[in-house]
Amino acid sequence: MSDKNISKIDIDKQGIVENKELNIWEALIPVVLLMALLAYNIFFVDGQEWFGTYTNQIILLMGGGIAAIVGFYNKVSISLMLQEVWENLKSIFVPILILLLVGALAGTWLVSGVIPAMVYYGLQVLSPEIFLPASVIIAALISIATGSSWTTSATVGIALIGIGSALGISPGMIAGAVISGAYFGDKMSPLSDTTNLAPAMAGTDLFTHIRYMTLTTVPTIIVTLIVFTILGFNLDVSGNADVSNLLSTINTTFNITPWLFLVPLAVIGLILAKTKPLIALGVGVILAAIFAFIFQPEILSSISSSSFKSIINAIFVDTEITTDNEKLNELFTAGGMKGMLWTIFLICCAMVFGGVMDAIGALARITKSLLSIADSVFGLFASTVISCLGLNIIASDQYLAIVIPGKMFKKAYEDKGLAPENLSRTLEDSGTVTSVLVPWNTCAAYQSGVLGVDVASYFAYAIFNWLSPFTTLLFAAFSIKIKQLTTKSA
C-alpha cells in the first residue's frame, strides 16, 4: 500500500498480542488448514465450483473460524478476538474508500477520453521493444515522487496497461513491470509510510535507512531492467503493423485532444502537493466527468439516453464502449465502483483472519519460534525474511509484516552487534515488496483490482518484488556491506 496519506500508522498502537498458553503447533493449525484449502481451490476447483466467485473470501473466513476455535481452547476471550478484528477493519476504511474512488476514476477516465488519449499518444511514442523497461522507469519515477505504489498504479499504471495491451503485450508482463517500478520507488521515497515505518521499528533514522537500502535495491532494479529489456526485444507481438489501425479506430470513436491530459496532471499535481489521496482522486473523478460532457458528448449519448446517467453509470457500474476493433473493445471496458467490490470483500475477509490470528497470539508465537533458531548472522537475516513473508501470508497486511518482526528482532540484531539499518533494510526487502505477491494480502488485492490483472498472471513478472528478498539474503550470506554497531566491544 505504502502511502502515508492512505493509512496513518501510529507505531505506539501497533501492539503484539502474546499468549503463553499457545504452542507453535497450535499456532500453525489455522495457517496449514488455510493454505490447504486455498491450494485445493487453486489447483482442483479453480474458484468456480466450490463457493462460486467468492471462494477465496469464504476460505479466509473459515480460516478465521478455525483460529477462533484454537483461541477458545487456549483461553482467549471472544471479546478480545472481536476487538482485534474490529481494529483491523477500521484500519482499512480509508483504503476501501480509495478503492471505490479508483473504480470511479477508471470509469470516468474512460468515458471522458482520458484513457483512450493516453493509449493514442502512448502508441506513437512507446514501441513494443522498449515498452517494458520504459514502464518500469516511468512507474519508478512517479512512485518516488508520490511515495505511493497505490497512486502510481491508479494513474500511470492504468494507462500503461492500456497502451501495452493495444500493442499486444501480455497484461501480466505489463503489470509486473509497473509493480516492479512502483515498489522500487515506494521503497526509496522518503514520502512512503513503509519507508518511514521500517527505520522507526528498527531504531535508525530515515535517510540512513534509505542510503543503506540502495546497496541491495539498486542492483535488484538493474537486474529487473535488464530482464525486461531482454523480454522486450524477444516479444512476439503484432506491434507496429496494427498501430495505424488502432490509432484510426481510437480517433474515430473518441474526440482525442492533448487537453484531456489536464485531468491526470491535476491528480498527480495534487498528490505531489501532499493533498490527501481521497481528495486528489475525487477531484480526478469530478474533472473527468466535466471533460466527458465537454469533449465526449457522442460517447455519453451512445451509453444512455441521458448524458448525466451515462456519467453515473461510469462511476458506479460497468461501462463498455464498442468499436470496430475487438482488441480495443476489451480495453475500453471499466467496472466502476461495482468492479471493486470483489477486491474489497477479499481485503475485509483477510483482515478478519489476521485479526483473529493476532488476538490468539499466533502471530507472536510463530515469529518467536523463527527467532529462536537464528543462531548465526545469516540465520538472523533468514529468520527475519521468513517472518516478514509469513506475516504477509498469514496476517494479510504489509504493516504487520514490518511491525511485528521489527519489534521481535530488534534486540537480536543488537546482540549480534549489527547496526539497526540491517534490520530496517531487511524489513523493507522482504516485508514491503512481497506483500503484492500474496493474492489475499491487501496490497495484492488492490494492485490486481486496479490493474485488472490477477496475481497469478503478474507474479513471475514482478521481478523486483520476488528478487529483493534473495538479494538481501545473498548480501548476508557473503557478508557484503553488513554494517556493525559502532559501539560493539572487542
C-alpha positions in Angstrom: 0.0 0.0 0.0 2.7 2.4 1.1 1.1 5.8 1.1 1.4 7.9 4.3 -1.8 9.7 3.4 -3.7 6.4 2.7 -3.2 4.7 6.0 -1.9 6.7 9.0 0.4 4.5 11.0 0.6 5.1 14.8 3.5 3.0 15.9 2.6 3.2 19.6 -0.7 1.5 18.9 0.9 -1.4 17.0 0.7 -3.9 19.9 1.7 -7.5 19.7 -0.6 -10.0 21.5 1.2 -12.8 23.2 -0.3 -15.9 24.6 1.8 -18.2 26.8 -0.9 -20.9 26.6 -0.4 -21.3 22.9 2.3 -23.5 21.4 3.8 -23.3 18.0 1.9 -26.3 16.6 -1.4 -24.9 17.7 -0.4 -21.5 16.2 0.2 -23.2 12.9 -3.1 -25.1 12.7 -5.1 -22.3 11.1 -2.2 -21.5 8.7 -1.8 -25.0 7.5 -5.5 -25.5 7.0 -5.9 -22.2 5.3 -3.0 -23.0 2.9 -4.5 -26.4 2.2 -8.0 -25.0 1.4 -6.5 -22.3 -0.8 -4.3 -24.7 -2.6 -7.2 -27.1 -3.2 -9.3 -24.2 -4.6 -6.5 -23.1 -6.9 -5.4 -26.4 -8.3 -8.5 -28.6 -8.2 -11.6 -26.3 -8.1 -10.4 -23.1 -9.9 -12.6 -21.0 -7.7 -15.9 -21.6 -9.5 -17.4 -24.9 -8.5 -16.9 -24.7 -4.7 -18.3 -21.5 -3.3 -18.5 -19.6 -6.6 -17.0 -16.2 -7.2 -16.2 -15.5 -3.6 -14.4 -18.8 -2.8 -11.1 -17.2 -1.5 -13.1 -14.8 0.7 -15.1 -17.6 2.3 -11.9 -19.7 2.8 -10.3 -16.8 4.7 -13.4 -16.6 6.9 -13.2 -20.3 7.5 -9.5 -19.8 8.5 -10.6 -17.1 10.9 -13.2 -19.5 12.4 -10.5 -22.3 12.8 -8.2 -19.8 14.5 -11.0 -18.7 16.8 -11.6 -22.4 17.9 -7.8 -22.7 18.7 -8.2 -19.4 20.6 -11.1 -20.7 22.7 -9.1 -23.8 23.5 -6.3 -21.6 24.8 -8.5 -19.3 27.0 -8.7 -16.4 24.6 -12.0 -14.4 25.0 -14.3 -13.8 22.1 -14.3 -10.1 23.1 -10.5 -9.8 22.5 -10.8 -11.5 19.1 -13.7 -9.2 18.1 -11.7 -6.2 19.3 -8.6 -7.2 17.2 -10.8 -7.9 14.1 -12.5 -4.5 14.5 -9.2 -2.7 14.8 -8.1 -4.4 11.6 -11.3 -3.5 9.8 -11.0 0.1 11.0 -7.5 0.4 9.6 -8.7 -0.4 6.0 -11.7 2.0 6.0 -9.7 4.7 4.0 -8.1 2.2 1.6 -11.6 0.9 0.8 -12.8 4.4 0.0 -9.8 4.8 -2.2 -10.6 1.6 -4.0 -14.1 2.8 -4.7 -12.7 6.1 -6.0 -10.2 4.3 -8.2 -13.1 2.3 -9.7 -15.0 5.5 -10.3 -11.8 7.1 -11.7 -11.4 4.2 -14.2 -14.9 4.6 -15.4 -14.9 8.4 -15.8 -11.4 8.4 -17.3 -12.7 6.0 -19.9 -15.9 7.9 -20.9 -14.1 11.3 -20.8 -11.5 10.0 -23.3 -8.5 10.4 -20.8 -7.5 6.7 -21.0 -8.1 6.5 -24.8 -5.9 9.6 -25.2 -3.2 8.1 -23.1 -3.3 5.0 -25.3 -3.5 7.0 -28.5 -0.4 9.1 -27.8 1.4 6.3 -26.0 1.2 4.0 -29.0 3.0 6.6 -31.0 5.9 7.0 -28.5 6.4 3.6 -26.9 7.3 0.7 -29.2 7.0 -2.9 -28.1 10.8 -3.3 -27.8 11.3 -0.6 -25.2 7.8 -0.6 -23.6 8.5 -2.9 -20.6 11.7 -1.3 -19.3 10.2 2.1 -20.0 7.2 1.1 -17.9 9.5 0.2 -15.0 11.2 3.5 -15.2 8.0 5.6 -15.6 6.4 3.8 -12.6 9.5 4.2 -10.5 9.7 7.9 -11.1 6.1 8.5 -10.3 6.3 6.4 -7.2 9.4 8.2 -5.9 7.7 11.5 -6.4 4.5 10.5 -4.7 5.8 7.9 -2.2 2.9 5.6 -3.2 2.8 2.4 -5.2 -1.0 2.6 -5.0 -1.2 6.1 -6.6 1.2 5.0 -9.3 -0.9 2.0 -10.3 -4.1 4.1 -10.2 -2.7 6.7 -12.6 0.1 5.7 -14.9 -0.4 2.0 -14.2 -3.9 2.0 -15.7 -2.6 4.0 -18.8 0.4 1.6 -19.3 -1.9 -1.4 -19.1 -4.0 0.1 -21.9 -1.1 1.1 -24.1 0.7 -2.3 -23.7 -2.4 -4.3 -24.3 -3.0 -2.3 -27.5 0.5 -3.2 -28.6 -0.3 -6.9 -28.0 1.9 -7.3 -24.9 0.7 -9.7 -22.2 -1.1 -7.9 -19.3 0.8 -10.0 -16.8 4.1 -8.7 -18.2 2.9 -5.1 -18.1 1.5 -5.4 -14.6 4.8 -7.0 -13.4 6.8 -4.1 -14.9 4.5 -1.4 -13.4 4.6 -3.1 -10.0 8.4 -3.6 -10.1 8.9 0.1 -10.8 6.2 1.2 -8.4 7.7 -0.7 -5.4 11.2 0.4 -6.2 10.1 4.0 -6.0 7.9 3.2 -3.0 10.9 1.8 -1.1 13.3 4.7 -2.0 10.9 7.6 -1.4 11.1 9.5 1.9 7.3 10.2 1.4 6.4 6.5 1.7 4.9 5.4 5.0 6.7 2.0 5.0 10.0 3.7 4.3 9.3 5.7 7.5 7.9 2.8 9.5 10.8 0.4 9.0 13.6 2.6 10.4 11.3 3.6 13.3 10.8 0.0 14.2 14.5 -0.9 13.9 15.8 2.2 15.7 17.5 4.1 12.9 16.8 7.3 11.0 15.0 7.7 7.7 17.9 8.9 5.5 20.4 6.4 6.9 17.8 3.7 6.1 17.3 4.9 2.5 21.1 5.2 1.9 21.6 1.7 3.2 18.8 0.3 1.1 20.4 1.4 -2.1 23.1 -1.3 -1.6 20.5 -4.1 -2.2 17.8 -2.1 -4.0 19.8 -0.6 -6.9 21.4 -3.9 -8.0 17.9 -5.5 -7.9 16.3 -2.9 -10.0 19.2 -3.0 -12.5 18.7 -6.8 -12.9 15.0 -6.2 -13.3 15.6 -3.6 -16.1 18.0 -6.0 -17.9 15.4 -8.8 -17.8 12.6 -6.6 -19.1 14.9 -5.3 -21.8 15.7 -8.8 -23.0 12.0 -9.7 -22.8 11.1 -6.6 -24.8 13.4 -7.5 -27.7 12.1 -11.0 -27.8 8.4 -10.2 -27.7 6.3 -11.9 -30.4 3.6 -9.2 -30.9 1.8 -7.6 -33.7 3.3 -4.2 -32.8 3.6 -1.5 -35.4 1.6 -3.4 -38.0 -1.6 -2.9 -36.1 -0.8 0.6 -34.6 -2.2 2.6 -37.6 -5.5 0.7 -37.4 -5.7 1.1 -33.7 -4.9 4.8 -33.9 -7.5 5.3 -36.6 -10.2 3.5 -34.5 -9.5 5.4 -31.3 -9.5 8.7 -33.2 -12.8 7.9 -34.9 -14.5 6.7 -31.7 -13.3 9.5 -29.3 -12.5 13.2 -29.6 -8.8 12.9 -28.8 -7.0 16.1 -27.7 -4.0 16.9 -25.5 -6.3 18.9 -23.3 -7.5 15.6 -21.8 -4.1 15.2 -20.1 -5.1 18.1 -17.7 -7.1 15.6 -15.7 -4.2 13.1 -14.8 -1.8 16.1 -14.4 -4.1 17.7 -11.9 -4.4 14.5 -9.9 -0.6 14.0 -9.8 -0.1 17.7 -9.0 -2.4 17.4 -6.0 -0.6 14.3 -4.8 2.8 16.0 -5.1 1.4 18.9 -3.1 0.6 16.3 -0.4 -3.1 16.5 -0.8 -4.9 13.6 0.7 -5.5 10.8 -1.9 -9.3 10.8 -1.3 -9.4 14.4 -2.3 -7.0 14.1 -5.2 -8.8 11.1 -6.6 -12.2 12.7 -6.0 -11.0 15.7 -8.0 -9.9 13.4 -10.7 -13.4 11.9 -10.9 -15.1 15.2 -11.0 -12.8 16.7 -13.6 -13.1 13.7 -15.8 -16.9 13.9 -15.6 -16.8 17.6 -16.6 -14.4 16.8 -19.5 -16.7 14.0 -20.6 -19.6 16.5 -21.1 -17.3 18.9 -23.0 -15.3 16.5 -25.2 -17.2 13.2 -25.5 -21.0 14.1 -25.8 -21.4 11.4 -28.5 -19.9 8.7 -26.3 -22.2 9.7 -23.4 -25.2 9.5 -25.8 -24.2 6.1 -27.0 -24.2 4.7 -23.4 -27.5 6.1 -22.3 -30.2 8.5 -23.4 -29.2 10.9 -20.7 -25.6 12.1 -20.5 -25.9 12.6 -16.8 -27.0 9.0 -16.4 -24.0 7.8 -18.5 -21.7 9.6 -16.1 -23.4 8.0 -13.1 -23.1 4.5 -14.7 -19.4 5.1 -15.4 -18.9 5.9 -11.7 -20.9 3.1 -10.2 -21.4 0.2 -12.6 -20.0 -1.4 -15.8 -19.2 0.7 -18.8 -18.5 -0.7 -22.3 -17.6 1.4 -25.3 -17.9 -0.6 -28.6 -15.5 0.0 -31.5 -14.9 -2.0 -34.7 -11.7 -3.4 -33.2 -12.1 -6.3 -30.9 -8.8 -5.6 -29.0 -10.0 -2.1 -28.2 -13.4 -3.3 -27.1 -11.7 -5.4 -24.5 -9.6 -2.5 -23.4 -12.3 0.1 -23.3 -14.3 -1.5 -20.5 -14.5 -0.4 -16.9 -16.3 -1.7 -13.9 -16.7 1.5 -11.8 -17.2 1.1 -8.1 -19.0 -2.2 -8.6 -15.9 -3.7 -10.1 -14.0 -3.1 -6.9 -16.5 -5.0 -4.6 -14.8 -8.4 -5.0 -11.4 -6.9 -4.0 -12.9 -5.0 -1.0 -14.6 -8.2 0.2 -11.3 -10.1 -0.1 -9.5 -7.4 1.9 -12.2 -7.4 4.7 -12.0 -11.2 5.0 -8.2 -11.2 5.1 -8.4 -8.6 8.0 -10.8 -10.9 9.9 -8.4 -13.8 9.6 -5.4 -11.7 10.5 -7.2 -10.1 13.5 -8.1 -13.4 15.0 -4.6 -14.8 14.5 -3.2 -11.7 16.2 -5.7 -11.9 19.1 -5.0 -15.6 19.9 -1.2 -14.8 20.0 -0.4 -17.0 16.9 1.5 -14.3 15.1 3.8 -13.6 18.0 4.3 -17.3 18.6 5.3 -18.1 15.0 7.7 -15.1 14.9 9.3 -16.0 18.3 9.9 -19.6 17.0 11.7 -18.3 14.0 13.8 -16.0 16.2 14.8 -18.9 18.4 16.5 -20.8 15.5 18.6 -17.7 14.4 22.0 -18.8 15.9 24.1 -17.0 13.2 24.2 -13.7 11.4 22.8 -15.3 8.2 20.3 -17.2 10.3 19.1 -14.0 11.8 18.6 -12.4 8.4 16.9 -15.5 7.0 14.6 -15.7 10.0 13.6 -12.0 9.5 12.9 -12.6 5.8 10.8 -15.7 6.6 9.0 -13.9 9.3 8.1 -11.0 7.0 7.0 -13.3 4.2 5.0 -15.4 6.6 3.2 -12.4 8.1 2.3 -11.1 4.7 0.7 -14.5 4.1 -0.9 -15.0 7.5 -1.8 -11.5 8.6 -2.5 -10.3 5.0 -1.2 -6.9 6.0 2.0 -5.2 4.9 2.3 -3.1 8.1 2.1 -6.1 10.4 4.8 -7.7 8.3 7.1 -4.8 9.2 5.9 -4.0 12.8 5.9 -7.5 14.4 9.3 -8.7 13.1 10.7 -5.2 13.8 9.7 -5.4 17.4 10.7 -9.0 17.8 14.1 -9.0 16.1 15.4 -5.6 17.2 17.2 -6.8 20.3 18.6 -9.9 18.4 20.3 -7.6 15.9 21.8 -5.6 18.7 23.1 -8.7 20.4 24.8 -9.7 17.2 26.5 -6.3 17.1 24.6 -5.4 13.9 23.6 -1.8 13.2 19.8 -1.2 13.2 19.8 -0.3 9.5 20.4 -4.0 8.7 17.0 -4.8 10.3 15.2 -1.9 8.7 16.6 -2.8 5.2 15.6 -6.4 5.6 12.1 -5.5 6.7 11.6 -3.5 3.5 13.4 -6.0 1.3 11.1 -8.8 2.5 8.1 -7.2 4.1 7.2 -4.2 1.9 7.8 -5.7 -1.6 6.5 -9.2 -1.1 3.0 -8.1 0.1 1.9 -7.7 -3.5 2.7 -11.3 -4.3 0.2 -12.8 -1.9 -3.3 -12.8 -3.6 -5.3 -12.2 -0.4 -2.9 -9.6 1.0 -4.4 -6.0 1.0 -1.6 -4.8 -1.4 -2.0 -7.6 -3.9 -5.8 -7.3 -3.8 -5.5 -3.6 -4.5 -3.0 -3.9 -7.4 -4.8 -6.8 -9.1 -8.1 -5.0 -8.7 -6.8 -1.6 -10.1 -4.7 -3.0 -12.9 -7.3 -5.7 -13.8 -4.6 -8.5 -13.8 -4.7 -11.3 -11.3 -1.7 -12.1 -9.1 -1.0 -15.5 -10.8 -0.6 -13.6 -14.2 1.9 -11.0 -12.9 3.7 -13.0 -10.2 6.6 -14.2 -12.3 7.0 -10.7 -13.9 7.1 -8.8 -10.7 10.8 -9.4 -10.8 11.9 -6.7 -8.4 9.5 -7.9 -5.8 10.4 -11.5 -5.6 14.1 -10.9 -6.3 14.6 -8.4 -3.4 14.5 -11.0 -0.5 17.0 -13.1 -2.4 19.3 -10.1 -2.8 19.2 -9.3 0.9 20.0 -12.9 1.8 22.8 -13.0 -0.7 24.4 -9.9 0.9 24.0 -11.6 4.3 25.4 -14.9 3.2 28.6 -13.3 1.8 28.8 -10.6 4.5 28.6 -7.8 1.8 28.2 -4.4 3.4 26.8 -5.7 6.7 27.2 -2.7 8.9 28.3 -3.3 12.5 27.3 -1.3 15.6 30.0 1.4 16.3 29.6 0.6 20.0 30.3 -3.1 19.6 33.0 -4.2 22.1 36.1 -6.0 21.0 
